[in-house]
């Protein structure tokens, strides 16, 4: 009983050891983030033997190695509450950033009936969904994290998820798996000109 009381006093006093510097919401959200990361890594490993296109295989392998390293340092700082063994790295895609706009007719999509129907379109779609899920999940979790190191590691990894998703979207677009409609020039210009910048105003005087 004495030890429990001392621990309670210790935590309430603010002198929390780094490994316990986590709030309740943070713990649950981090379990979601890490579980999703494990799922994405497992999915990539399962799908890898089915990849046909060498370019997609290169993307999968590069993204897998990067995600695995990010997973490891996230687990590390989550368990210790301290800086991981190395900072979050920056993922950079190889491809250019040119989208092909317009829609072309293609057969409608439907669920496959066997693993023999797995295609590069399906695989790249799975990878794209995992990258998007990683981005939104980490952003939501970072807003609930108390530990400053874990928050920073999560925040730094979000741009990497976005970059991976962008790389996969460009790959899919190039092969017409992911088609990008575009508005007419007139309609586009109307939206582009919908807002204008303003200068800095004098700030209102606080009410007394």
C-alpha positions as a Markdown table, in Angstrom:
| # | Residue | x | y | z |
|---|---|---|---|---|
| 1 | Unk | 0.0 | 0.0 | 0.0 |
| 2 | Unk | 2.8 | 2.4 | 0.8 |
| 3 | Unk | 4.5 | 1.8 | -2.6 |
| 4 | Unk | 1.2 | 2.5 | -4.4 |
| 5 | Unk | 0.7 | 5.7 | -2.4 |
| 6 | Unk | 4.3 | 6.8 | -3.2 |
| 7 | Unk | 3.9 | 6.1 | -6.9 |
| 8 | Unk | 0.6 | 8.0 | -7.0 |
| 9 | Unk | 2.2 | 11.0 | -5.2 |
| 10 | Unk | 5.2 | 10.8 | -7.6 |
| 11 | Unk | 3.0 | 10.9 | -10.7 |
| 12 | Unk | 0.7 | 13.6 | -9.4 |
| 13 | Unk | 3.7 | 15.8 | -8.5 |
| 14 | Unk | 4.7 | 16.0 | -12.1 |
| 15 | Unk | 8.0 | 14.1 | -11.7 |
| 16 | Unk | 7.1 | 11.5 | -14.2 |
| 17 | Unk | 9.8 | 9.2 | -15.5 |
| 18 | Unk | 10.2 | 9.3 | -19.3 |
| 19 | Unk | 9.0 | 5.8 | -19.8 |
| 20 | Unk | 5.7 | 6.6 | -18.0 |
| 21 | Unk | 5.2 | 10.1 | -19.5 |
| 22 | Unk | 2.1 | 9.1 | -21.5 |
| 23 | Unk | -1.5 | 10.0 | -21.1 |
| 24 | Unk | -4.4 | 7.5 | -21.4 |
| 25 | Unk | -5.6 | 8.7 | -24.8 |
| 26 | Unk | -2.0 | 8.6 | -26.1 |
| 27 | Unk | -1.5 | 5.0 | -25.1 |
| 28 | Unk | -4.7 | 3.9 | -26.9 |
| 29 | Unk | -3.9 | 6.0 | -30.0 |
| 30 | Unk | -0.3 | 4.8 | -30.2 |
| 31 | Unk | -1.5 | 1.2 | -30.1 |
| 32 | Unk | -3.7 | 2.0 | -33.1 |
| 33 | Unk | -0.8 | 3.7 | -34.9 |
| 34 | Unk | 1.7 | 0.9 | -34.3 |
| 35 | Unk | -0.9 | -1.8 | -35.0 |
| 36 | Unk | -1.7 | -0.1 | -38.4 |
| 37 | Unk | 2.1 | 0.1 | -39.1 |
| 38 | Unk | 2.5 | -3.7 | -38.4 |
| 39 | Unk | -0.5 | -4.4 | -40.7 |
| 40 | Unk | 0.9 | -2.3 | -43.5 |
| 41 | Unk | 4.3 | -4.0 | -43.2 |
| 42 | Unk | 2.7 | -7.4 | -43.1 |
| 43 | Unk | 0.5 | -6.6 | -46.1 |
| 44 | Unk | 3.5 | -5.5 | -48.2 |
| 45 | Unk | 5.4 | -8.7 | -47.3 |
| 46 | Unk | 2.4 | -10.8 | -48.3 |
| 47 | Unk | 1.8 | -9.0 | -51.6 |
| 48 | Unk | 5.4 | -8.8 | -52.6 |
| 49 | Unk | 5.6 | -12.2 | -54.4 |
| 50 | Unk | 2.6 | -11.2 | -56.6 |
| 51 | Unk | 4.2 | -8.0 | -58.0 |
| 52 | Unk | 4.8 | -8.1 | -61.7 |
| 53 | Unk | 6.2 | -4.7 | -62.6 |
| 54 | Unk | 9.8 | -4.0 | -61.6 |
| 55 | Unk | 9.0 | -0.4 | -60.9 |
| 56 | Unk | 6.3 | -1.3 | -58.5 |
| 57 | Unk | 8.6 | -3.8 | -56.8 |
| 58 | Unk | 11.2 | -1.1 | -56.4 |
| 59 | Unk | 8.6 | 1.2 | -54.8 |
| 60 | Unk | 7.4 | -1.5 | -52.5 |
| 61 | Unk | 10.9 | -2.4 | -51.3 |
| 62 | Unk | 12.0 | 1.2 | -50.7 |
| 63 | Unk | 8.8 | 2.1 | -48.9 |
| 64 | Unk | 9.0 | -1.2 | -46.8 |
| 65 | Unk | 12.5 | -0.5 | -45.6 |
| 66 | Unk | 11.7 | 3.1 | -44.8 |
| 67 | Unk | 8.4 | 2.1 | -42.9 |
| 68 | Unk | 10.2 | -0.6 | -41.0 |
| 69 | Unk | 12.8 | 1.9 | -39.7 |
| 70 | Unk | 10.1 | 4.4 | -38.8 |
| 71 | Unk | 8.2 | 1.7 | -37.0 |
| 72 | Unk | 11.3 | 0.7 | -35.0 |
| 73 | Unk | 12.2 | 4.2 | -33.8 |
| 74 | Unk | 8.5 | 4.9 | -33.0 |
| 75 | Unk | 8.4 | 1.8 | -30.8 |
| 76 | Unk | 11.7 | 2.8 | -29.2 |
| 77 | Unk | 10.7 | 6.3 | -28.2 |
| 78 | Unk | 7.2 | 5.1 | -27.1 |
| 79 | Unk | 8.7 | 2.5 | -24.8 |
| 80 | Unk | 11.5 | 4.7 | -23.3 |
| 81 | Unk | 9.9 | 8.2 | -23.6 |
| 82 | Unk | 13.3 | 9.4 | -24.8 |
| 83 | Unk | 14.8 | 10.3 | -28.2 |
| 84 | Unk | 15.2 | 7.3 | -30.4 |
| 85 | Unk | 18.6 | 6.0 | -31.6 |
| 86 | Unk | 18.4 | 8.2 | -34.7 |
| 87 | Unk | 16.1 | 11.0 | -35.9 |
| 88 | Unk | 13.2 | 10.5 | -38.3 |
| 89 | Unk | 14.5 | 10.3 | -41.8 |
| 90 | Unk | 13.0 | 12.0 | -44.9 |
| 91 | Unk | 11.4 | 9.8 | -47.6 |
| 92 | Unk | 12.0 | 10.9 | -51.1 |
| 93 | Unk | 10.3 | 9.3 | -54.1 |
| 94 | Unk | 12.1 | 8.7 | -57.4 |
| 95 | Unk | 9.3 | 9.5 | -59.8 |
| 96 | Unk | 8.4 | 12.9 | -61.1 |
| 97 | Unk | 5.2 | 14.7 | -60.0 |
| 98 | Unk | 3.3 | 15.0 | -63.3 |
| 99 | Unk | -0.2 | 13.7 | -63.3 |
| 100 | Unk | -2.1 | 12.7 | -66.4 |
| 101 | Unk | -5.5 | 14.4 | -66.4 |
| 102 | Unk | -8.7 | 13.1 | -68.0 |
| 103 | Unk | -10.8 | 10.0 | -67.9 |
| 104 | Unk | -10.8 | 7.0 | -70.2 |
| 105 | Unk | -13.2 | 4.1 | -70.3 |
| 106 | Unk | -12.0 | 1.0 | -68.5 |
| 107 | Unk | -13.7 | -2.1 | -67.2 |
| 108 | Unk | -15.6 | -1.6 | -63.9 |
| 109 | Unk | -13.9 | -2.8 | -60.8 |
| 110 | Unk | -15.2 | -5.8 | -58.9 |
| 111 | Unk | -13.9 | -8.0 | -56.0 |
| 112 | Unk | -11.5 | -10.8 | -57.1 |
| 113 | Unk | -12.5 | -14.4 | -56.6 |
| 114 | Unk | -9.0 | -15.9 | -56.1 |
| 115 | Unk | -5.4 | -14.9 | -55.3 |
| 116 | Unk | -4.6 | -15.7 | -59.0 |
| 117 | Unk | -6.4 | -12.5 | -59.9 |
| 118 | Unk | -4.1 | -10.3 | -57.9 |
| 119 | Unk | -2.6 | -7.6 | -60.1 |
| 120 | Unk | -0.3 | -4.7 | -59.8 |
| 121 | Unk | -3.3 | -2.4 | -59.8 |
| 122 | Unk | -4.7 | -4.2 | -56.7 |
| 123 | Unk | -1.3 | -4.2 | -55.0 |
| 124 | Unk | -0.5 | -0.6 | -55.6 |
| 125 | Unk | -4.1 | 0.2 | -54.4 |
| 126 | Unk | -3.5 | -1.6 | -51.1 |
| 127 | Unk | -0.1 | 0.2 | -50.6 |
| 128 | Unk | -1.7 | 3.6 | -51.3 |
| 129 | Unk | -4.5 | 2.9 | -48.8 |
| 130 | Unk | -2.0 | 1.9 | -46.2 |
| 131 | Unk | 0.0 | 5.1 | -46.7 |
| 132 | Unk | -3.1 | 7.3 | -46.4 |
| 133 | Unk | -4.2 | 5.4 | -43.3 |
| 134 | Unk | -0.8 | 6.0 | -41.8 |
| 135 | Unk | -1.0 | 9.7 | -42.5 |
| 136 | Unk | -4.4 | 10.3 | -41.0 |
| 137 | Unk | -3.8 | 7.9 | -38.0 |
| 138 | Unk | -0.5 | 9.5 | -37.0 |
| 139 | Unk | -2.0 | 13.1 | -37.4 |
| 140 | Unk | -4.9 | 12.1 | -35.1 |
| 141 | Unk | -2.7 | 10.4 | -32.6 |
| 142 | Unk | -0.2 | 13.3 | -32.5 |
| 143 | Unk | -2.9 | 15.6 | -31.3 |
| 144 | Unk | -3.5 | 13.4 | -28.2 |
| 145 | Unk | 0.2 | 12.7 | -27.3 |
| 146 | Unk | 1.6 | 14.1 | -24.1 |
| 147 | Unk | 5.1 | 12.9 | -24.5 |
| 148 | Unk | 7.0 | 15.5 | -26.5 |
| 149 | Unk | 9.4 | 13.1 | -28.1 |
| 150 | Unk | 6.7 | 10.7 | -29.3 |
| 151 | Unk | 4.6 | 13.7 | -30.6 |
| 152 | Unk | 7.6 | 14.9 | -32.6 |
| 153 | Unk | 8.4 | 11.5 | -34.0 |
| 154 | Unk | 4.8 | 11.1 | -35.1 |
| 155 | Unk | 4.6 | 14.6 | -36.5 |
| 156 | Unk | 7.9 | 14.2 | -38.5 |
| 157 | Unk | 6.7 | 10.9 | -40.0 |
| 158 | Unk | 3.4 | 12.3 | -41.4 |
| 159 | Unk | 5.1 | 14.1 | -44.4 |
| 160 | Unk | 6.7 | 10.7 | -45.2 |
| 161 | Unk | 3.4 | 9.0 | -45.4 |
| 162 | Unk | 2.1 | 11.8 | -47.6 |
| 163 | Unk | 5.2 | 11.4 | -49.9 |
| 164 | Unk | 4.7 | 7.6 | -50.1 |
| 165 | Unk | 1.0 | 8.0 | -51.0 |
| 166 | Unk | 1.9 | 10.6 | -53.6 |
| 167 | Unk | 4.5 | 8.3 | -55.2 |
| 168 | Unk | 1.9 | 5.5 | -55.4 |
| 169 | Unk | -0.8 | 7.8 | -56.7 |
| 170 | Unk | 1.5 | 8.9 | -59.5 |
| 171 | Unk | 2.4 | 5.3 | -60.3 |
| 172 | Unk | -1.3 | 4.3 | -60.4 |
| 173 | Unk | -2.1 | 7.4 | -62.5 |
| 174 | Unk | 0.6 | 6.6 | -65.0 |
| 175 | Unk | -0.9 | 3.2 | -65.6 |
| 176 | Unk | -4.5 | 4.5 | -65.6 |
| 177 | Unk | -5.3 | 2.6 | -62.5 |
| 178 | Unk | -6.1 | 5.9 | -60.8 |
| 179 | Unk | -7.6 | 8.4 | -63.2 |
| 180 | Unk | -7.7 | 12.1 | -62.4 |
| 181 | Unk | -10.7 | 14.1 | -63.8 |
| 182 | Unk | -10.2 | 17.8 | -64.2 |
| 183 | Unk | -12.6 | 20.8 | -64.3 |
| 184 | Unk | -13.1 | 22.9 | -67.4 |
| 185 | Unk | -10.7 | 25.8 | -67.5 |
| 186 | Unk | -13.4 | 28.4 | -66.9 |
| 187 | Unk | -14.7 | 26.6 | -63.8 |
| 188 | Unk | -11.2 | 26.0 | -62.6 |
| 189 | Unk | -10.3 | 29.7 | -62.9 |
| 190 | Unk | -13.5 | 30.7 | -61.0 |
| 191 | Unk | -12.4 | 28.6 | -58.1 |
| 192 | Unk | -8.7 | 29.7 | -58.3 |
| 193 | Unk | -9.8 | 33.3 | -58.1 |
| 194 | Unk | -12.2 | 32.8 | -55.3 |
| 195 | Unk | -9.9 | 34.1 | -52.6 |
| 196 | Unk | -7.4 | 37.0 | -52.4 |
| 197 | Unk | -4.7 | 37.8 | -49.9 |
| 198 | Unk | -4.9 | 40.8 | -47.5 |
| 199 | Unk | -2.4 | 42.8 | -45.5 |
| 200 | Unk | -1.9 | 42.6 | -41.7 |
| 201 | Unk | -4.7 | 44.5 | -40.0 |
| 202 | Unk | -4.4 | 46.5 | -36.7 |
| 203 | Unk | -5.5 | 44.1 | -34.0 |
| 204 | Unk | -8.7 | 44.9 | -32.2 |
| 205 | Unk | -8.3 | 46.3 | -28.7 |
| 206 | Unk | -9.3 | 43.8 | -26.0 |
| 207 | Unk | -12.7 | 44.4 | -24.5 |
| 208 | Unk | -12.6 | 45.8 | -20.9 |
